Amino acid sequence: MMQSASTSQKLMDEFLKAYGRDFEITGGNVMSTSLGLQVDHVDQEIHLHVDKYVVEILREYKEYSRKTLRPKKLPCAPNHQLPRMPPLQAHEKEPPTTSFFRSFVMKLQYAATWVRFDISFTVSQLASHMSSPGQPHWSALHHLMEYLERYPSIRLEYRRGPRTGKELSAYVDSDWGTEIETRKSVSGHVAMFGMSPISWRSKKQQTIALSSAEAEYMAVSDFAK
């Protein structure tokens, strides 16, 4: 499957003509969905979202957990730390619940990567515990699902025309040494083109910062790469 885009219809036609000489082309319509990503065309705007994908995740989680989701305003509890569980011993078998935890987190990673920048930090924290999740991690996952129950839809809007603005801006920040075991810091960034986000990430820093200023310098340096 291939998607193509261009600001010039002439260039698009030339590209499809040249591509069609070597490969069979089917479809050719305006893209509306791709691997769970939905694309809505509204006048001079393009809206990207994963609403159906998130609703399906919520449905699967409700069937599995058999718990009520009470909508939350935040994707995670403020200042909440997730402890690292001891690894399994050689003679121990992986609990069957671990595969379900891993499956839900990986699905949420997909949503966070495409559109849901609002859950990027929480999902990255859960992902670091996929090998050996415990009750605190399941509670954090449940909290995140309750947040998605409240906010199942977030859309990225990209506008055409002079009112869009062509400014490229970025926001970068970091905490300092909040990782319990390693005392490493966590960086986060979002890059904007005009008023629309085009890149975001939350990631644990590779080295231990000796001050909050050093942690922020590391965050900026990592983003600049």
Backbone hydrogen bonds in HBPLUS format (Angstrom, degrees):
<---DONOR---> <-ACCEPTOR-->    atom                        ^
c    i                          cat <-CA-CA->   ^        H-A-AA   ^      H-
h    n   atom  resd res      DA  || num        DHA   H-A  angle D-A-AA Bond
n    s   type  num  typ     dist DA aas  dist angle  dist       angle   num
A0012-MET N   A0008-SER O   3.10 MM   4  6.32 155.1  2.16 144.2 151.6     1
A0013-ASP N   A0009-GLN O   2.93 MM   4  6.14 159.2  1.97 148.5 153.1     2
A0014-GLU N   A0010-LYS O   3.02 MM   4  6.27 160.1  2.06 150.1 155.5     3
A0015-PHE N   A0011-LEU O   2.92 MM   4  6.08 156.0  1.98 147.1 153.6     4
A0016-LEU N   A0012-MET O   2.98 MM   4  6.20 167.0  1.99 154.6 157.5     5
A0017-LYS N   A0013-ASP O   2.98 MM   4  6.09 152.3  2.05 144.8 152.6     6
A0018-ALA N   A0014-GLU O   3.03 MM   4  6.22 161.8  2.06 146.8 151.1     7
A0019-TYR N   A0015-PHE O   2.84 MM   4  6.00 162.6  1.87 154.1 159.7     8
A0020-GLY N   A0016-LEU O   2.86 MM   4  5.82 147.8  1.96 137.8 146.5     9
A0021-ARG N   A0018-ALA O   3.29 MM   3  5.49 151.1  2.38 100.8 108.9    10
A0022-ASP N   A0019-TYR O   3.22 MM   3  5.84 152.2  2.30 113.7 120.2    11
A0023-PHE N   A0019-TYR O   3.03 MM   4  6.13 149.8  2.13 150.7 160.1    12
A0039-VAL N   A0032-SER O   2.82 MM   7  4.64 173.5  1.82 127.5 127.2    13
A0034-SER N   A0037-LEU O   2.78 MM   3  5.07 146.6  1.89 144.0 154.4    14
A0037-LEU N   A0034-SER O   2.92 MM   3  5.07 161.1  1.96 119.9 120.4    15
A0038-GLN N   A0049-HIS O   2.80 MM  11  5.30 167.6  1.81 177.7 174.5    16
A0049-HIS N   A0038-GLN O   3.05 MM  11  5.30 154.1  2.12 145.9 150.6    17
A0040-ASP N   A0047-HIS O   2.86 MM   7  4.98 167.9  1.88 149.2 152.7    18
A0047-HIS N   A0040-ASP O   2.82 MM   7  4.98 168.1  1.83 152.0 156.1    19
A0042-VAL N   A0045-GLU O   2.97 MM   3  5.10 155.4  2.03 137.2 144.0    20
A0045-GLU N   A0042-VAL O   2.76 MM   3  5.10 152.6  1.83 130.4 139.5    21
A0160-ARG N   A0044-GLN O   2.92 MM 116  5.46 147.2  2.03 159.0 169.5    22
A0046-ILE N   A0158-TYR O   2.85 MM 112  5.20 149.6  1.95 144.6 154.8    23
A0158-TYR N   A0046-ILE O   2.93 MM 112  5.20 160.1  1.97 149.6 156.3    24
A0048-LEU N   A0156-LEU O   2.87 MM 108  5.09 158.9  1.91 145.3 151.7    25
A0156-LEU N   A0048-LEU O   2.93 MM 108  5.09 161.6  1.96 149.5 153.0    26
A0054-VAL N   A0050-VAL O   2.94 MM   4  6.20 159.4  1.98 159.5 165.0    27
A0055-VAL N   A0051-ASP O   2.96 MM   4  6.20 164.3  1.99 154.5 159.0    28
A0056-GLU N   A0052-LYS O   2.99 MM   4  6.16 151.3  2.07 144.1 151.5    29
A0057-ILE N   A0053-TYR O   3.05 MM   4  6.36 151.7  2.13 144.4 151.9    30
A0058-LEU N   A0054-VAL O   2.96 MM   4  6.26 162.0  1.99 154.9 159.3    31
A0059-ARG N   A0055-VAL O   2.98 MM   4  6.21 152.3  2.05 142.9 150.6    32
A0060-GLU N   A0056-GLU O   2.99 MM   4  6.24 163.3  2.02 151.0 154.6    33
A0061-TYR N   A0057-ILE O   2.89 MM   4  6.13 158.1  1.94 152.0 158.4    34
A0062-LYS N   A0058-LEU O   2.96 MM   4  6.12 161.1  2.00 150.1 154.7    35
A0063-GLU N   A0059-ARG O   3.08 MM   4  6.32 157.4  2.13 148.1 154.1    36
A0064-TYR N   A0060-GLU O   3.01 MM   4  6.23 149.4  2.10 143.7 152.2    37
A0065-SER N   A0061-TYR O   2.79 MM   4  5.89 177.9  1.79 162.2 162.7    38
A0066-ARG N   A0062-LYS O   2.97 MM   4  5.42 151.7  2.05 134.5 142.5    39
A0072-LYS N   A0146-GLU O   3.20 MM  74  5.42 153.2  2.27 100.1 104.0    40
A0080-HIS N   A0077-ALA O   3.22 MM   3  5.46 146.9  2.33 136.9 130.8    41
A0092-GLU N   A0089-GLN O   3.01 MM   3  5.24 156.3  2.07 110.1 117.8    42
A0098-THR N   A0095-PRO O   3.04 MM   3  5.64 153.7  2.12 116.8 124.0    43
A0101-PHE N   A0097-THR O   3.00 MM   4  6.32 160.0  2.04 154.0 159.6    44
A0102-ARG N   A0098-THR O   2.90 MM   4  6.12 165.1  1.92 153.6 157.5    45
A0103-SER N   A0099-SER O   2.95 MM   4  6.07 152.1  2.03 138.9 146.6    46
A0104-PHE N   A0100-PHE O   3.01 MM   4  6.26 165.1  2.04 154.9 157.3    47
A0105-VAL N   A0101-PHE O   3.05 MM   4  6.25 166.8  2.07 154.3 158.0    48
A0106-MET N   A0102-ARG O   2.99 MM   4  6.10 160.3  2.03 147.9 153.4    49
A0107-LYS N   A0103-SER O   3.07 MM   4  6.26 152.5  2.15 145.7 152.9    50
A0108-LEU N   A0104-PHE O   3.00 MM   4  6.25 152.4  2.08 146.2 154.0    51
A0109-GLN N   A0105-VAL O   2.83 MM   4  6.12 142.8  1.97 145.0 156.0    52
A0110-TYR N   A0106-MET O   3.22 MM   4  6.50 148.9  2.32 140.0 146.4    53
A0111-ALA N   A0107-LYS O   3.29 MM   4  6.68 156.3  2.35 143.5 148.7    54
A0112-ALA N   A0108-LEU O   2.86 MM   4  6.10 158.6  1.91 151.0 157.3    55
A0113-THR N   A0109-GLN O   2.89 MM   4  6.02 146.0  2.01 145.9 154.6    56
A0114-TRP N   A0110-TYR O   3.15 MM   4  6.35 157.6  2.20 149.6 154.1    57
A0115-VAL N   A0111-ALA O   3.04 MM   4  5.99 163.9  2.07 153.4 156.3    58
A0116-ARG N   A0111-ALA O   2.83 MM   5  5.63 150.5  1.92 143.6 142.6    59
A0117-PHE N   A0115-VAL O   2.74 MM   2  5.84 131.3  1.97 116.9 101.1    60
A0119-ILE N   A0116-ARG O   3.23 MM   3  5.89 164.0  2.26 115.8 119.8    61
A0120-SER N   A0117-PHE O   3.26 MM   3  5.07 163.7  2.28 102.1 106.8    62
A0123-VAL N   A0119-ILE O   2.93 MM   4  6.01 166.8  1.95 161.5 165.6    63
A0124-SER N   A0120-SER O   3.03 MM   4  6.14 156.2  2.09 145.9 152.4    64
A0125-GLN N   A0121-PHE O   3.05 MM   4  6.34 149.9  2.14 149.5 157.6    65
A0126-LEU N   A0122-THR O   3.04 MM   4  6.34 159.2  2.08 149.8 155.1    66
A0127-ALA N   A0123-VAL O   2.84 MM   4  6.00 152.5  1.92 148.3 156.6    67
A0129-HIS N   A0126-LEU O   3.00 MM   3  5.48 162.1  2.04 114.9 120.2    68
A0130-MET N   A0127-ALA O   3.40 MM   3  5.29 163.9  2.42 110.1 107.9    69
A0137-HIS N   A0134-GLY O   3.10 MM   3  5.43 125.8  2.40 105.5 118.8    70
A0138-TRP N   A0134-GLY O   3.11 MM   4  6.46 154.5  2.17 153.3 161.1    71
A0139-SER N   A0135-GLN O   2.91 MM   4  6.14 154.2  1.98 152.2 159.5    72
A0140-ALA N   A0136-PRO O   3.01 MM   4  6.24 149.1  2.11 137.6 145.6    73
A0141-LEU N   A0137-HIS O   2.92 MM   4  6.15 152.3  1.99 143.6 151.3    74
A0142-HIS N   A0138-TRP O   2.87 MM   4  6.09 155.2  1.94 145.9 152.8    75
A0143-HIS N   A0139-SER O   2.92 MM   4  6.16 153.5  2.00 143.6 150.9    76
A0144-LEU N   A0140-ALA O   3.02 MM   4  6.28 154.9  2.08 143.9 150.1    77
A0145-MET N   A0141-LEU O   2.95 MM   4  6.26 153.8  2.02 148.4 155.6    78
A0146-GLU N   A0142-HIS O   2.95 MM   4  6.25 147.3  2.06 145.9 155.0    79
A0147-TYR N   A0143-HIS O   3.02 MM   4  6.39 141.3  2.18 142.2 153.0    80
A0147-TYR N   A0144-LEU O   3.11 MM   3  4.99 121.6  2.46  91.3 106.2    81
A0148-LEU N   A0144-LEU O   2.97 MM   4  6.34 156.0  2.03 149.3 155.4    82
A0149-GLU N   A0145-MET O   2.85 MM   4  6.09 138.3  2.03 139.5 151.7    83
A0150-ARG N   A0146-GLU O   3.23 MM   4  6.48 140.5  2.40 134.1 142.6    84
A0150-ARG N   A0147-TYR O   3.07 MM   3  5.19 126.4  2.37  96.6 110.1    85
A0151-TYR N   A0147-TYR O   2.85 MM   4  6.15 154.0  1.91 148.0 156.5    86
A0164-THR N   A0161-GLY O   3.20 MM   3  5.85 165.2  2.23 118.6 123.0    87
A0194-GLY N   A0167-GLU O   2.67 MM  27  5.02 162.4  1.70 161.8 159.9    88
A0169-SER N   A0192-MET O   2.90 MM  23  5.15 163.5  1.93 147.7 153.3    89
A0192-MET N   A0169-SER O   2.68 MM  23  5.15 171.5  1.69 152.4 155.4    90
A0171-TYR N   A0190-VAL O   2.89 MM  19  5.42 156.4  1.95 152.4 160.3    91
A0190-VAL N   A0171-TYR O   2.97 MM  19  5.42 145.6  2.09 146.8 156.9    92
A0173-ASP N   A0188-GLY O   2.98 MM  15  5.51 159.0  2.02 159.9 162.9    93
A0188-GLY N   A0173-ASP O   2.98 MM  15  5.51 148.5  2.08 160.7 155.9    94
A0175-ASP N   A0186-VAL O   3.20 MM  11  5.74 154.1  2.27 148.2 154.2    95
A0179-GLU N   A0184-LYS O   3.20 MM   5  5.28 158.1  2.25 160.9 162.1    96
A0183-ARG N   A0179-GLU O   2.74 MM   4  4.67 141.1  1.89 136.5 144.1    97
A0205-GLN N   A0185-SER O   2.80 MM  20  5.62 176.3  1.81 161.2 161.7    98
A0187-SER N   A0203-LYS O   2.79 MM  16  5.37 160.2  1.83 164.3 157.5    99
A0203-LYS N   A0187-SER O   2.94 MM  16  5.37 155.6  2.00 141.7 149.7   100
A0189-HIS N   A0201-ARG O   3.02 MM  12  5.63 151.5  2.10 155.7 162.9   101
A0201-ARG N   A0189-HIS O   3.13 MM  12  5.63 150.2  2.22 147.2 148.9   102
A0191-ALA N   A0199-SER O   2.73 MM   8  5.06 163.4  1.76 149.7 153.7   103
A0198-ILE N   A0191-ALA O   2.86 MM   7  5.80 164.8  1.88 152.2 155.7   104
A0193-PHE N   A0196-SER O   2.85 MM   3  5.43 164.6  1.87 160.1 158.9   105
A0196-SER N   A0193-PHE O   3.28 MM   3  5.43 166.5  2.30 118.4 120.7   106
A0215-ALA N   A0211-SER O   3.06 MM   4  6.35 154.0  2.13 145.6 152.8   107
A0216-GLU N   A0212-SER O   3.01 MM   4  6.26 151.3  2.09 144.5 151.7   108
A0217-TYR N   A0213-ALA O   2.93 MM   4  6.22 151.7  2.01 146.7 154.8   109
A0218-MET N   A0214-GLU O   2.96 MM   4  6.20 155.9  2.02 147.4 153.6   110
A0219-ALA N   A0215-ALA O   3.03 MM   4  6.29 149.1  2.13 139.5 148.0   111
A0220-VAL N   A0216-GLU O   2.99 MM   4  6.27 160.1  2.03 150.4 154.5   112
A0221-SER N   A0217-TYR O   2.89 MM   4  6.08 161.0  1.93 149.9 155.7   113
A0222-ASP N   A0218-MET O   2.91 MM   4  6.05 159.6  1.95 148.7 153.7   114
A0223-PHE N   A0219-ALA O   3.07 MM   4  6.26 155.1  2.13 144.0 150.7   115
A0224-ALA N   A0220-VAL O   2.95 MM   4  6.14 154.7  2.02 148.7 155.5   116
A0225-LYS N   A0222-ASP O   3.33 MM   3  5.42 140.6  2.50  96.1 106.4   117
